[in-house]
Amino acid sequence: MGISDSQFNMYYSIKSFSSMFPPFVIALAVHSVGLKPLLLVLSSVCAIGQFLFVYGLKYKDHSLCLAGRFFIGLSDS
């Protein structure tokens, strides 16, 4: 894809940053919504992130890959 080392490391950084906050929200959401609907939403967010990342790789768009990693990080918690 022709990216630099810092751009490559940004993939890990954006995923780590976006996975810091959801544990606090997920703990409250399990009690209010329930486990099954929450798992469905998190699985959908992960699928959207995978979709964005794959299309970013296909079209060689670094920002689309970063957006995909952000969504993967949201659902990873």
PQR file with spaces between the fields and no chain letter, atoms N, CA, C, O and H, PARSE charges and radii, in Angstrom:
ATOM       1  N    MET     1       0.826   -1.182    0.000 -0.4000 1.5000
ATOM       2  CA   MET     1       0.000    0.000    0.000 -0.0000 2.0000
ATOM       3  C    MET     1       0.874    1.250    0.000  0.5500 1.7000
ATOM       4  O    MET     1       0.383    2.343   -0.283 -0.5500 1.4000
ATOM       5  N    GLY     2       2.139    1.108    0.308 -0.4000 1.5000
ATOM       6  CA   GLY     2       3.031    2.248    0.233 -0.0000 2.0000
ATOM       7  C    GLY     2       2.873    3.236    1.367  0.5500 1.7000
ATOM       8  O    GLY     2       2.828    4.442    1.123 -0.5500 1.4000
ATOM       9  H    GLY     2       2.538    0.221    0.538  0.4000 1.0000
ATOM      10  N    ILE     3       2.788    2.762    2.612 -0.4000 1.5000
ATOM      11  CA   ILE     3       2.646    3.665    3.750 -0.0000 2.0000
ATOM      12  C    ILE     3       3.933    3.665    4.556  0.5500 1.7000
ATOM      13  O    ILE     3       4.726    2.727    4.477 -0.5500 1.4000
ATOM      14  H    ILE     3       2.824    1.782    2.810  0.4000 1.0000
ATOM      15  N    SER     4       4.135    4.706    5.320 -0.4000 1.5000
ATOM      16  CA   SER     4       5.322    4.816    6.158 -0.0000 2.0000
ATOM      17  C    SER     4       5.115    4.045    7.464  0.5500 1.7000
ATOM      18  O    SER     4       4.017    3.579    7.767 -0.5500 1.4000
ATOM      19  H    SER     4       3.491    5.468    5.384  0.4000 1.0000
ATOM      20  N    ASP     5       6.191    3.926    8.218 -0.4000 1.5000
ATOM      21  CA   ASP     5       6.106    3.234    9.505 -0.0000 2.0000
ATOM      22  C    ASP     5       5.164    3.948   10.472  0.5500 1.7000
ATOM      23  O    ASP     5       4.435    3.296   11.220 -0.5500 1.4000
ATOM      24  H    ASP     5       7.084    4.305    7.972  0.4000 1.0000
ATOM      25  N    SER     6       5.175    5.254   10.463 -0.4000 1.5000
ATOM      26  CA   SER     6       4.301    5.992   11.379 -0.0000 2.0000
ATOM      27  C    SER     6       2.826    5.822   10.998  0.5500 1.7000
ATOM      28  O    SER     6       1.964    5.757   11.874 -0.5500 1.4000
ATOM      29  H    SER     6       5.767    5.783    9.856  0.4000 1.0000
ATOM      30  N    GLN     7       2.538    5.751    9.705 -0.4000 1.5000
ATOM      31  CA   GLN     7       1.157    5.499    9.283 -0.0000 2.0000
ATOM      32  C    GLN     7       0.725    4.086    9.674  0.5500 1.7000
ATOM      33  O    GLN     7      -0.416    3.871   10.081 -0.5500 1.4000
ATOM      34  H    GLN     7       3.239    5.803    8.994  0.4000 1.0000
ATOM      35  N    PHE     8       1.633    3.137    9.548 -0.4000 1.5000
ATOM      36  CA   PHE     8       1.316    1.767    9.934 -0.0000 2.0000
ATOM      37  C    PHE     8       1.051    1.671   11.432  0.5500 1.7000
ATOM      38  O    PHE     8       0.119    0.988   11.855 -0.5500 1.4000
ATOM      39  H    PHE     8       2.560    3.312    9.217  0.4000 1.0000
ATOM      40  N    ASN     9       1.861    2.348   12.230 -0.4000 1.5000
ATOM      41  CA   ASN     9       1.670    2.333   13.681 -0.0000 2.0000
ATOM      42  C    ASN     9       0.410    3.073   14.104  0.5500 1.7000
ATOM      43  O    ASN     9      -0.124    2.828   15.185 -0.5500 1.4000
ATOM      44  H    ASN     9       2.618    2.903   11.886  0.4000 1.0000
ATOM      45  N    MET    10      -0.063    3.969   13.262 -0.4000 1.5000
ATOM      46  CA   MET    10      -1.301    4.691   13.552 -0.0000 2.0000
ATOM      47  C    MET    10      -2.498    3.735   13.589  0.5500 1.7000
ATOM      48  O    MET    10      -3.464    3.987   14.308 -0.5500 1.4000
ATOM      49  H    MET    10       0.370    4.168   12.384  0.4000 1.0000
ATOM      50  N    TYR    11      -2.442    2.643   12.822 -0.4000 1.5000
ATOM      51  CA   TYR    11      -3.528    1.654   12.843 -0.0000 2.0000
ATOM      52  C    TYR    11      -3.701    1.078   14.245  0.5500 1.7000
ATOM      53  O    TYR    11      -4.826    0.942   14.727 -0.5500 1.4000
ATOM      54  H    TYR    11      -1.657    2.438   12.238  0.4000 1.0000
ATOM      55  N    TYR    12      -2.605    0.743   14.893 -0.4000 1.5000
ATOM      56  CA   TYR    12      -2.686    0.213   16.249 -0.0000 2.0000
ATOM      57  C    TYR    12      -3.111    1.302   17.225  0.5500 1.7000
ATOM      58  O    TYR    12      -3.915    1.051   18.123 -0.5500 1.4000
ATOM      59  H    TYR    12      -1.691    0.853   14.501  0.4000 1.0000
ATOM      60  N    SER    13      -2.584    2.493   17.061 -0.4000 1.5000
ATOM      61  CA   SER    13      -2.887    3.578   17.988 -0.0000 2.0000
ATOM      62  C    SER    13      -4.358    3.959   17.954  0.5500 1.7000
ATOM      63  O    SER    13      -4.970    4.163   19.003 -0.5500 1.4000
ATOM      64  H    SER    13      -1.930    2.697   16.332  0.4000 1.0000
ATOM      65  N    ILE    14      -4.929    4.057   16.768 -0.4000 1.5000
ATOM      66  CA   ILE    14      -6.338    4.457   16.669 -0.0000 2.0000
ATOM      67  C    ILE    14      -7.250    3.375   17.240  0.5500 1.7000
ATOM      68  O    ILE    14      -8.283    3.685   17.833 -0.5500 1.4000
ATOM      69  H    ILE    14      -4.433    3.891   15.916  0.4000 1.0000
ATOM      70  N    LYS    15      -6.873    2.107   17.065 -0.4000 1.5000
ATOM      71  CA   LYS    15      -7.666    1.016   17.628 -0.0000 2.0000
ATOM      72  C    LYS    15      -7.571    1.024   19.151  0.5500 1.7000
ATOM      73  O    LYS    15      -8.575    0.831   19.836 -0.5500 1.4000
ATOM      74  H    LYS    15      -6.034    1.855   16.583  0.4000 1.0000
ATOM      75  N    SER    16      -6.387    1.242   19.675 -0.4000 1.5000
ATOM      76  CA   SER    16      -6.207    1.278   21.128 -0.0000 2.0000
ATOM      77  C    SER    16      -6.925    2.463   21.752  0.5500 1.7000
ATOM      78  O    SER    16      -7.536    2.336   22.813 -0.5500 1.4000
ATOM      79  H    SER    16      -5.571    1.398   19.118  0.4000 1.0000
ATOM      80  N    PHE    17      -6.853    3.608   21.098 -0.4000 1.5000
ATOM      81  CA   PHE    17      -7.520    4.792   21.627 -0.0000 2.0000
ATOM      82  C    PHE    17      -9.032    4.617   21.651  0.5500 1.7000
ATOM      83  O    PHE    17      -9.690    4.988   22.623 -0.5500 1.4000
ATOM      84  H    PHE    17      -6.357    3.711   20.236  0.4000 1.0000
ATOM      85  N    SER    18      -9.581    4.050   20.577 -0.4000 1.5000
ATOM      86  CA   SER    18     -11.036    3.911   20.529 -0.0000 2.0000
ATOM      87  C    SER    18     -11.551    2.801   21.427  0.5500 1.7000
ATOM      88  O    SER    18     -12.747    2.752   21.713 -0.5500 1.4000
ATOM      89  H    SER    18      -9.046    3.749   19.787  0.4000 1.0000
ATOM      90  N    SER    19     -10.677    1.907   21.880 -0.4000 1.5000
ATOM      91  CA   SER    19     -11.142    0.848   22.771 -0.0000 2.0000
ATOM      92  C    SER    19     -10.985    1.202   24.250  0.5500 1.7000
ATOM      93  O    SER    19     -11.239    0.359   25.110 -0.5500 1.4000
ATOM      94  H    SER    19      -9.705    1.948   21.647  0.4000 1.0000
ATOM      95  N    MET    20     -10.571    2.430   24.560 -0.4000 1.5000
ATOM      96  CA   MET    20     -10.434    2.839   25.961 -0.0000 2.0000
ATOM      97  C    MET    20     -11.768    3.173   26.610  0.5500 1.7000
ATOM      98  O    MET    20     -11.950    2.919   27.801 -0.5500 1.4000
ATOM      99  H    MET    20     -10.364    3.115   23.861  0.4000 1.0000
ATOM     100  N    PHE    21     -12.696    3.733   25.861 -0.4000 1.5000
ATOM     101  CA   PHE    21     -13.911    4.277   26.451 -0.0000 2.0000
ATOM     102  C    PHE    21     -15.112    3.331   26.482  0.5500 1.7000
ATOM     103  O    PHE    21     -15.908    3.430   27.415 -0.5500 1.4000
ATOM     104  H    PHE    21     -12.548    3.940   24.894  0.4000 1.0000
ATOM     105  N    PRO    22     -15.289    2.431   25.532 -0.5600 1.5000
ATOM     106  CA   PRO    22     -16.489    1.598   25.533  0.2800 2.0000
ATOM     107  C    PRO    22     -16.705    0.710   26.753  0.5500 1.7000
ATOM     108  O    PRO    22     -17.862    0.431   27.066 -0.5500 1.4000
ATOM     109  N    PRO    23     -15.670    0.239   27.475 -0.5600 1.5000
ATOM     110  CA   PRO    23     -15.994   -0.589   28.648  0.2800 2.0000
ATOM     111  C    PRO    23     -16.896    0.098   29.664  0.5500 1.7000
ATOM     112  O    PRO    23     -17.704   -0.562   30.317 -0.5500 1.4000
ATOM     113  N    PHE    24     -16.769    1.411   29.805 -0.4000 1.5000
ATOM     114  CA   PHE    24     -17.619    2.136   30.751 -0.0000 2.0000
ATOM     115  C    PHE    24     -19.064    2.193   30.255  0.5500 1.7000
ATOM     116  O    PHE    24     -20.001    2.051   31.041 -0.5500 1.4000
ATOM     117  H    PHE    24     -16.113    1.948   29.274  0.4000 1.0000
ATOM     118  N    VAL    25     -19.238    2.398   28.977 -0.4000 1.5000
ATOM     119  CA   VAL    25     -20.575    2.480   28.396 -0.0000 2.0000
ATOM     120  C    VAL    25     -21.203    1.095   28.291  0.5500 1.7000
ATOM     121  O    VAL    25     -22.402    0.935   28.519 -0.5500 1.4000
ATOM     122  H    VAL    25     -18.477    2.513   28.338  0.4000 1.0000
ATOM     123  N    ILE    26     -20.399    0.103   27.949 -0.4000 1.5000
ATOM     124  CA   ILE    26     -20.912   -1.261   27.771 -0.0000 2.0000
ATOM     125  C    ILE    26     -21.426   -1.816   29.088  0.5500 1.7000
ATOM     126  O    ILE    26     -22.435   -2.520   29.111 -0.5500 1.4000
ATOM     127  H    ILE    26     -19.425    0.234   27.764  0.4000 1.0000
ATOM     128  N    ALA    27     -20.746   -1.507   30.181 -0.4000 1.5000
ATOM     129  CA   ALA    27     -21.210   -1.997   31.486 -0.0000 2.0000
ATOM     130  C    ALA    27     -22.604   -1.471   31.809  0.5500 1.7000
ATOM     131  O    ALA    27     -23.434   -2.203   32.349 -0.5500 1.4000
ATOM     132  H    ALA    27     -19.927   -0.935   30.162  0.4000 1.0000
ATOM     133  N    LEU    28     -22.862   -0.220   31.486 -0.4000 1.5000
ATOM     134  CA   LEU    28     -24.196    0.342   31.725 -0.0000 2.0000
ATOM     135  C    LEU    28     -25.209   -0.193   30.713  0.5500 1.7000
ATOM     136  O    LEU    28     -26.371   -0.409   31.056 -0.5500 1.4000
ATOM     137  H    LEU    28     -22.188    0.374   31.048  0.4000 1.0000
ATOM     138  N    ALA    29     -24.774   -0.407   29.470 -0.4000 1.5000
ATOM     139  CA   ALA    29     -25.688   -0.866   28.422 -0.0000 2.0000
ATOM     140  C    ALA    29     -26.147   -2.300   28.653  0.5500 1.7000
ATOM     141  O    ALA    29     -27.271   -2.651   28.292 -0.5500 1.4000
ATOM     142  H    ALA    29     -23.829   -0.231   29.192  0.4000 1.0000
ATOM     143  N    VAL    30     -25.305   -3.126   29.245 -0.4000 1.5000
ATOM     144  CA   VAL    30     -25.714   -4.515   29.526 -0.0000 2.0000
ATOM     145  C    VAL    30     -26.874   -4.529   30.493  0.5500 1.7000
ATOM     146  O    VAL    30     -27.798   -5.329   30.347 -0.5500 1.4000
ATOM     147  H    VAL    30     -24.392   -2.841   29.538  0.4000 1.0000
ATOM     148  N    HIS    31     -26.837   -3.655   31.477 -0.4000 1.5000
ATOM     149  CA   HIS    31     -27.908   -3.624   32.459 -0.0000 2.0000
ATOM     150  C    HIS    31     -29.193   -3.005   31.918  0.5500 1.7000
ATOM     151  O    HIS    31     -30.287   -3.397   32.323 -0.5500 1.4000
ATOM     152  H    HIS    31     -26.086   -3.005   31.595  0.4000 1.0000
ATOM     153  N    SER    32     -29.072   -2.056   31.022 -0.4000 1.5000
ATOM     154  CA   SER    32     -30.275   -1.377   30.541 -0.0000 2.0000
ATOM     155  C    SER    32     -30.874   -2.047   29.299  0.5500 1.7000
ATOM     156  O    SER    32     -32.096   -2.138   29.184 -0.5500 1.4000
ATOM     157  H    SER    32     -28.183   -1.737   30.693  0.4000 1.0000
ATOM     158  N    VAL    33     -30.044   -2.510   28.382 -0.4000 1.5000
ATOM     159  CA   VAL    33     -30.548   -3.069   27.121 -0.0000 2.0000
ATOM     160  C    VAL    33     -30.618   -4.594   27.163  0.5500 1.7000
ATOM     161  O    VAL    33     -31.569   -5.200   26.668 -0.5500 1.4000
ATOM     162  H    VAL    33     -29.052   -2.436   28.476  0.4000 1.0000
ATOM     163  N    GLY    34     -29.608   -5.194   27.754 -0.4000 1.5000
ATOM     164  CA   GLY    34     -29.523   -6.645   27.767 -0.0000 2.0000
ATOM     165  C    GLY    34     -28.322   -7.111   26.962  0.5500 1.7000
ATOM     166  O    GLY    34     -27.768   -6.359   26.160 -0.5500 1.4000
ATOM     167  H    GLY    34     -28.835   -4.703   28.156  0.4000 1.0000
ATOM     168  N    LEU    35     -27.932   -8.333   27.178 -0.4000 1.5000
ATOM     169  CA   LEU    35     -26.715   -8.842   26.561 -0.0000 2.0000
ATOM     170  C    LEU    35     -26.877   -9.152   25.077  0.5500 1.7000
ATOM     171  O    LEU    35     -26.013   -8.795   24.275 -0.5500 1.4000
ATOM     172  H    LEU    35     -28.382   -8.944   27.829  0.4000 1.0000
ATOM     173  N    LYS    36     -27.967   -9.809   24.703 -0.4000 1.5000
ATOM     174  CA   LYS    36     -28.135  -10.213   23.297 -0.0000 2.0000
ATOM     175  C    LYS    36     -28.238   -9.031   22.340  0.5500 1.7000
ATOM     176  O    LYS    36     -27.561   -9.043   21.313 -0.5500 1.4000
ATOM     177  H    LYS    36     -28.669  -10.099   25.355  0.4000 1.0000
ATOM     178  N    PRO    37     -29.047   -8.013   22.619 -0.5600 1.5000
ATOM     179  CA   PRO    37     -29.071   -6.862   21.699  0.2800 2.0000
ATOM     180  C    PRO    37     -27.731   -6.130   21.644  0.5500 1.7000
ATOM     181  O    PRO    37     -27.334   -5.637   20.589 -0.5500 1.4000
ATOM     182  N    LEU    38     -27.041   -6.061   22.772 -0.4000 1.5000
ATOM     183  CA   LEU    38     -25.754   -5.390   22.797 -0.0000 2.0000
ATOM     184  C    LEU    38     -24.724   -6.157   21.971  0.5500 1.7000
ATOM     185  O    LEU    38     -23.932   -5.547   21.253 -0.5500 1.4000
ATOM     186  H    LEU    38     -27.364   -6.461   23.630  0.4000 1.0000
ATOM     187  N    LEU    39     -24.726   -7.473   22.064 -0.4000 1.5000
ATOM     188  CA   LEU    39     -23.817   -8.269   21.245 -0.0000 2.0000
ATOM     189  C    LEU    39     -24.117   -8.125   19.759  0.5500 1.7000
ATOM     190  O    LEU    39     -23.203   -8.130   18.935 -0.5500 1.4000
ATOM     191  H    LEU    39     -25.369   -7.969   22.648  0.4000 1.0000
ATOM     192  N    LEU    40     -25.377   -7.999   19.423 -0.4000 1.5000
ATOM     193  CA   LEU    40     -25.751   -7.784   18.024 -0.0000 2.0000
ATOM     194  C    LEU    40     -25.229   -6.439   17.519  0.5500 1.7000
ATOM     195  O    LEU    40     -24.713   -6.344   16.405 -0.5500 1.4000
ATOM     196  H    LEU    40     -26.119   -7.995   20.093  0.4000 1.0000
ATOM     197  N    VAL    41     -25.364   -5.413   18.337 -0.4000 1.5000
ATOM     198  CA   VAL    41     -24.871   -4.088   17.952 -0.0000 2.0000
ATOM     199  C    VAL    41     -23.349   -4.092   17.832  0.5500 1.7000
ATOM     200  O    VAL    41     -22.807   -3.561   16.863 -0.5500 1.4000
ATOM     201  H    VAL    41     -25.782   -5.490   19.242  0.4000 1.0000
ATOM     202  N    LEU    42     -22.658   -4.679   18.797 -0.4000 1.5000
ATOM     203  CA   LEU    42     -21.200   -4.713   18.749 -0.0000 2.0000
ATOM     204  C    LEU    42     -20.691   -5.545   17.576  0.5500 1.7000
ATOM     205  O    LEU    42     -19.676   -5.204   16.969 -0.5500 1.4000
ATOM     206  H    LEU    42     -23.098   -5.110   19.585  0.4000 1.0000
ATOM     207  N    SER    43     -21.382   -6.625   17.256 -0.4000 1.5000
ATOM     208  CA   SER    43     -20.998   -7.424   16.087 -0.0000 2.0000
ATOM     209  C    SER    43     -21.204   -6.642   14.799  0.5500 1.7000
ATOM     210  O    SER    43     -20.401   -6.742   13.872 -0.5500 1.4000
ATOM     211  H    SER    43     -22.207   -6.902   17.749  0.4000 1.0000
ATOM     212  N    SER    44     -22.267   -5.872   14.741 -0.4000 1.5000
ATOM     213  CA   SER    44     -22.517   -5.043   13.560 -0.0000 2.0000
ATOM     214  C    SER    44     -21.465   -3.946   13.412  0.5500 1.7000
ATOM     215  O    SER    44     -21.018   -3.656   12.303 -0.5500 1.4000
ATOM     216  H    SER    44     -22.920   -5.790   15.495  0.4000 1.0000
ATOM     217  N    VAL    45     -21.074   -3.343   14.525 -0.4000 1.5000
ATOM     218  CA   VAL    45     -20.038   -2.306   14.487 -0.0000 2.0000
ATOM     219  C    VAL    45     -18.708   -2.907   14.036  0.5500 1.7000
ATOM     220  O    VAL    45     -17.966   -2.280   13.280 -0.5500 1.4000
ATOM     221  H    VAL    45     -21.437   -3.579   15.426  0.4000 1.0000
ATOM     222  N    CYS    46     -18.410   -4.112   14.496 -0.4000 1.5000
ATOM     223  CA   CYS    46     -17.190   -4.790   14.076 -0.0000 2.0000
ATOM     224  C    CYS    46     -17.228   -5.109   12.585  0.5500 1.7000
ATOM     225  O    CYS    46     -16.225   -4.946   11.890 -0.5500 1.4000
ATOM     226  H    CYS    46     -19.013   -4.621   15.110  0.4000 1.0000
ATOM     227  N    ALA    47     -18.370   -5.558   12.092 -0.4000 1.5000
ATOM     228  CA   ALA    47     -18.506   -5.863   10.666 -0.0000 2.0000
ATOM     229  C    ALA    47     -18.355   -4.595    9.822  0.5500 1.7000
ATOM     230  O    ALA    47     -17.762   -4.636    8.744 -0.5500 1.4000
ATOM     231  H    ALA    47     -19.185   -5.689   12.656  0.4000 1.0000
ATOM     232  N    ILE    48     -18.887   -3.476   10.302 -0.4000 1.5000
ATOM     233  CA   ILE    48     -18.731   -2.206    9.586 -0.0000 2.0000
ATOM     234  C    ILE    48     -17.256   -1.811    9.556  0.5500 1.7000
ATOM     235  O    ILE    48     -16.755   -1.350    8.530 -0.5500 1.4000
ATOM     236  H    ILE    48     -19.369   -3.443   11.177  0.4000 1.0000
ATOM     237  N    GLY    49     -16.567   -1.989   10.672 -0.4000 1.5000
ATOM     238  CA   GLY    49     -15.143   -1.680   10.722 -0.0000 2.0000
ATOM     239  C    GLY    49     -14.325   -2.546    9.788  0.5500 1.7000
ATOM     240  O    GLY    49     -13.416   -2.056    9.118 -0.5500 1.4000
ATOM     241  H    GLY    49     -16.974   -2.364   11.505  0.4000 1.0000
ATOM     242  N    GLN    50     -14.640   -3.831    9.740 -0.4000 1.5000
ATOM     243  CA   GLN    50     -13.939   -4.731    8.815 -0.0000 2.0000
ATOM     244  C    GLN    50     -14.207   -4.331    7.372  0.5500 1.7000
ATOM     245  O    GLN    50     -13.303   -4.346    6.536 -0.5500 1.4000
ATOM     246  H    GLN    50     -15.378   -4.229   10.285  0.4000 1.0000
ATOM     247  N    PHE    51     -15.452   -3.974    7.085 -0.4000 1.5000
ATOM     248  CA   PHE    51     -15.839   -3.549    5.739 -0.0000 2.0000
ATOM     249  C    PHE    51     -15.051   -2.308    5.316  0.5500 1.7000
ATOM     250  O    PHE    51     -14.522   -2.249    4.206 -0.5500 1.4000
ATOM     251  H    PHE    51     -16.186   -3.962    7.764  0.4000 1.0000
ATOM     252  N    LEU    52     -14.978   -1.316    6.210 -0.4000 1.5000
ATOM     253  CA   LEU    52     -14.247   -0.091    5.904 -0.0000 2.0000
ATOM     254  C    LEU    52     -12.756   -0.357    5.713  0.5500 1.7000
ATOM     255  O    LEU    52     -12.124    0.208    4.820 -0.5500 1.4000
ATOM     256  H    LEU    52     -15.408   -1.364    7.111  0.4000 1.0000
ATOM     257  N    PHE    53     -12.205   -1.216    6.554 -0.4000 1.5000
ATOM     258  CA   PHE    53     -10.780   -1.508    6.457 -0.0000 2.0000
ATOM     259  C    PHE    53     -10.444   -2.227    5.156  0.5500 1.7000
ATOM     260  O    PHE    53      -9.448   -1.908    4.506 -0.5500 1.4000
ATOM     261  H    PHE    53     -12.718   -1.675    7.280  0.4000 1.0000
ATOM     262  N    VAL    54     -11.264   -3.186    4.781 -0.4000 1.5000
ATOM     263  CA   VAL    54     -11.019   -3.922    3.538 -0.0000 2.0000
ATOM     264  C    VAL    54     -11.140   -3.007    2.319  0.5500 1.7000
ATOM     265  O    VAL    54     -10.317   -3.071    1.406 -0.5500 1.4000
ATOM     266  H    VAL    54     -12.073   -3.445    5.309  0.4000 1.0000
ATOM     267  N    TYR    55     -12.159   -2.163    2.308 -0.4000 1.5000
ATOM     268  CA   TYR    55     -12.298   -1.238    1.181 -0.0000 2.0000
ATOM     269  C    TYR    55     -11.197   -0.183    1.177  0.5500 1.7000
ATOM     270  O    TYR    55     -10.806    0.297    0.112 -0.5500 1.4000
ATOM     271  H    TYR    55     -12.828   -2.110    3.049  0.4000 1.0000
ATOM     272  N    GLY    56     -10.700    0.179    2.338 -0.4000 1.5000
ATOM     273  CA   GLY    56      -9.554    1.080    2.391 -0.0000 2.0000
ATOM     274  C    GLY    56      -8.316    0.443    1.795  0.5500 1.7000
ATOM     275  O    GLY    56      -7.535    1.102    1.109 -0.5500 1.4000
ATOM     276  H    GLY    56     -11.017   -0.211    3.203  0.4000 1.0000
ATOM     277  N    LEU    57      -8.140   -0.846    2.059 -0.4000 1.5000
ATOM     278  CA   LEU    57      -7.013   -1.556    1.453 -0.0000 2.0000
ATOM     279  C    LEU    57      -7.202   -1.708   -0.052  0.5500 1.7000
ATOM     280  O    LEU    57      -6.253   -1.564   -0.822 -0.5500 1.4000
ATOM     281  H    LEU    57      -8.774   -1.382    2.615  0.4000 1.0000
ATOM     282  N    LYS    58      -8.430   -1.999   -0.463 -0.4000 1.5000
ATOM     283  CA   LYS    58      -8.698   -2.197   -1.885 -0.0000 2.0000
ATOM     284  C    LYS    58      -8.432   -0.930   -2.679  0.5500 1.7000
ATOM     285  O    LYS    58      -7.822   -0.989   -3.747 -0.5500 1.4000
ATOM     286  H    LYS    58      -9.201   -2.116    0.163  0.4000 1.0000
ATOM     287  N    TYR    59      -8.879    0.211   -2.179 -0.4000 1.5000
ATOM     288  CA   TYR    59      -8.724    1.476   -2.887 -0.0000 2.0000
ATOM     289  C    TYR    59      -7.495    2.270   -2.437  0.5500 1.7000
ATOM     290  O    TYR    59      -7.286    3.404   -2.868 -0.5500 1.4000
ATOM     291  H    TYR    59      -9.375    0.259   -1.312  0.4000 1.0000
ATOM     292  N    LYS    60      -6.677    1.654   -1.555 -0.4000 1.5000
ATOM     293  CA   LYS    60      -5.437    2.271   -1.056 -0.0000 2.0000
ATOM     294  C    LYS    60      -5.703    3.647   -0.442  0.5500 1.7000
ATOM     295  O    LYS    60      -5.013    4.627   -0.727 -0.5500 1.4000
ATOM     296  H    LYS    60      -6.846    0.733   -1.205  0.4000 1.0000
ATOM     297  N    ASP    61      -6.724    3.680    0.407 -0.4000 1.5000
ATOM     298  CA   ASP    61      -7.109    4.911    1.095 -0.0000 2.0000
ATOM     299  C    ASP    61      -6.785    4.761    2.583  0.5500 1.7000
ATOM     300  O    ASP    61      -7.453    4.019    3.304 -0.5500 1.4000
ATOM     301  H    ASP    61      -7.284    2.885    0.638  0.4000 1.0000
ATOM     302  N    HIS    62      -5.761    5.467    3.023 -0.4000 1.5000
ATOM     303  CA   HIS    62      -5.292    5.350    4.402 -0.0000 2.0000
ATOM     304  C    HIS    62      -6.344    5.822    5.402  0.5500 1.7000
ATOM     305  O    HIS    62      -6.497    5.205    6.457 -0.5500 1.4000
ATOM     306  H    HIS    62      -5.219    6.069    2.438  0.4000 1.0000
ATOM     307  N    SER    63      -7.058    6.875    5.108 -0.4000 1.5000
ATOM     308  CA   SER    63      -8.053    7.392    6.053 -0.0000 2.0000
ATOM     309  C    SER    63      -9.235    6.443    6.208  0.5500 1.7000
ATOM     310  O    SER    63      -9.811    6.356    7.293 -0.5500 1.4000
ATOM     311  H    SER    63      -6.934    7.376    4.251  0.4000 1.0000
ATOM     312  N    LEU    64      -9.602    5.740    5.165 -0.4000 1.5000
ATOM     313  CA   LEU    64     -10.673    4.746    5.258 -0.0000 2.0000
ATOM     314  C    LEU    64     -10.238    3.556    6.116  0.5500 1.7000
ATOM     315  O    LEU    64     -11.036    3.006    6.874 -0.5500 1.4000
ATOM     316  H    LEU    64      -9.135    5.810    4.284  0.4000 1.0000
ATOM     317  N    CYS    65      -8.973    3.166    5.991 -0.4000 1.5000
ATOM     318  CA   CYS    65      -8.442    2.106    6.848 -0.0000 2.0000
ATOM     319  C    CYS    65      -8.443    2.529    8.311  0.5500 1.7000
ATOM     320  O    CYS    65      -8.760    1.730    9.192 -0.5500 1.4000
ATOM     321  H    CYS    65      -8.325    3.613    5.375  0.4000 1.0000
ATOM     322  N    LEU    66      -8.090    3.778    8.567 -0.4000 1.5000
ATOM     323  CA   LEU    66      -8.105    4.277    9.944 -0.0000 2.0000
ATOM     324  C    LEU    66      -9.515    4.310   10.514  0.5500 1.7000
ATOM     325  O    LEU    66      -9.718    3.993   11.686 -0.5500 1.4000
ATOM     326  H    LEU    66      -7.833    4.427    7.851  0.4000 1.0000
ATOM     327  N    ALA    67     -10.479    4.687    9.702 -0.4000 1.5000
ATOM     328  CA   ALA    67     -11.872    4.685   10.158 -0.0000 2.0000
ATOM     329  C    ALA    67     -12.319    3.266   10.485  0.5500 1.7000
ATOM     330  O    ALA    67     -13.026    3.046   11.468 -0.5500 1.4000
ATOM     331  H    ALA    67     -10.313    4.944    8.750  0.4000 1.0000
ATOM     332  N    GLY    68     -11.912    2.317    9.673 -0.4000 1.5000
ATOM     333  CA   GLY    68     -12.247    0.922    9.940 -0.0000 2.0000
ATOM     334  C    GLY    68     -11.640    0.433   11.238  0.5500 1.7000
ATOM     335  O    GLY    68     -12.302   -0.254   12.016 -0.5500 1.4000
ATOM     336  H    GLY    68     -11.337    2.496    8.875  0.4000 1.0000
ATOM     337  N    ARG    69     -10.379    0.783   11.481 -0.4000 1.5000
ATOM     338  CA   ARG    69      -9.737    0.382   12.731 -0.0000 2.0000
ATOM     339  C    ARG    69     -10.391    1.057   13.935  0.5500 1.7000
ATOM     340  O    ARG    69     -10.438    0.476   15.019 -0.5500 1.4000
ATOM     341  H    ARG    69      -9.841    1.341   10.849  0.4000 1.0000
ATOM     342  N    PHE    70     -10.891    2.265   13.755 -0.4000 1.5000
ATOM     343  CA   PHE    70     -11.591    2.950   14.840 -0.0000 2.0000
ATOM     344  C    PHE    70     -12.848    2.169   15.235  0.5500 1.7000
ATOM     345  O    PHE    70     -13.098    1.959   16.422 -0.5500 1.4000
ATOM     346  H    PHE    70     -10.853    2.737   12.874  0.4000 1.0000
ATOM     347  N    PHE    71     -13.635    1.741   14.251 -0.4000 1.5000
ATOM     348  CA   PHE    71     -14.839    0.972   14.539 -0.0000 2.0000
ATOM     349  C    PHE    71     -14.523   -0.399   15.116  0.5500 1.7000
ATOM     350  O    PHE    71     -15.255   -0.898   15.971 -0.5500 1.4000
ATOM     351  H    PHE    71     -13.432    1.912   13.286  0.4000 1.0000
ATOM     352  N    ILE    72     -13.453   -1.003   14.660 -0.4000 1.5000
ATOM     353  CA   ILE    72     -13.036   -2.288   15.234 -0.0000 2.0000
ATOM     354  C    ILE    72     -12.671   -2.099   16.700  0.5500 1.7000
ATOM     355  O    ILE    72     -13.005   -2.936   17.538 -0.5500 1.4000
ATOM     356  H    ILE    72     -12.859   -0.598   13.965  0.4000 1.0000
ATOM     357  N    GLY    73     -11.990   -1.009   17.009 -0.4000 1.5000
ATOM     358  CA   GLY    73     -11.636   -0.724   18.394 -0.0000 2.0000
ATOM     359  C    GLY    73     -12.847   -0.476   19.275  0.5500 1.7000
ATOM     360  O    GLY    73     -12.850   -0.841   20.450 -0.5500 1.4000
ATOM     361  H    GLY    73     -11.719   -0.329   16.328  0.4000 1.0000
ATOM     362  N    LEU    74     -13.879    0.147   18.710 -0.4000 1.5000
ATOM     363  CA   LEU    74     -15.107    0.366   19.486 -0.0000 2.0000
ATOM     364  C    LEU    74     -15.774   -0.945   19.857  0.5500 1.7000
ATOM     365  O    LEU    74     -16.315   -1.081   20.954 -0.5500 1.4000
ATOM     366  H    LEU    74     -13.876    0.444   17.755  0.4000 1.0000
ATOM     367  N    SER    75     -15.739   -1.895   18.962 -0.4000 1.5000
ATOM     368  CA   SER    75     -16.427   -3.163   19.218 -0.0000 2.0000
ATOM     369  C    SER    75     -15.529   -4.199   19.895  0.5500 1.7000
ATOM     370  O    SER    75     -16.010   -5.254   20.307 -0.5500 1.4000
ATOM     371  H    SER    75     -15.300   -1.784   18.071  0.4000 1.0000
ATOM     372  N    ASP    76     -14.262   -3.917   20.011 -0.4000 1.5000
ATOM     373  CA   ASP    76     -13.302   -4.884   20.531 -0.0000 2.0000
ATOM     374  C    ASP    76     -13.404   -5.056   22.038  0.5500 1.7000
ATOM     375  O    ASP    76     -12.980   -6.081   22.574 -0.5500 1.4000
ATOM     376  H    ASP    76     -13.871   -3.060   19.676  0.4000 1.0000
ATOM     377  N    SER    77     -13.943   -4.097   22.708 -0.4000 1.5000
ATOM     378  CA   SER    77     -13.955   -4.116   24.173 -0.0000 2.0000
ATOM     379  C    SER    77     -14.852   -5.199   24.693  0.5500 1.7000
ATOM     380  O    SER    77     -14.983   -5.361   25.907 -0.5500 1.4000
ATOM     381  H    SER    77     -14.288   -3.265   22.273  0.4000 1.0000
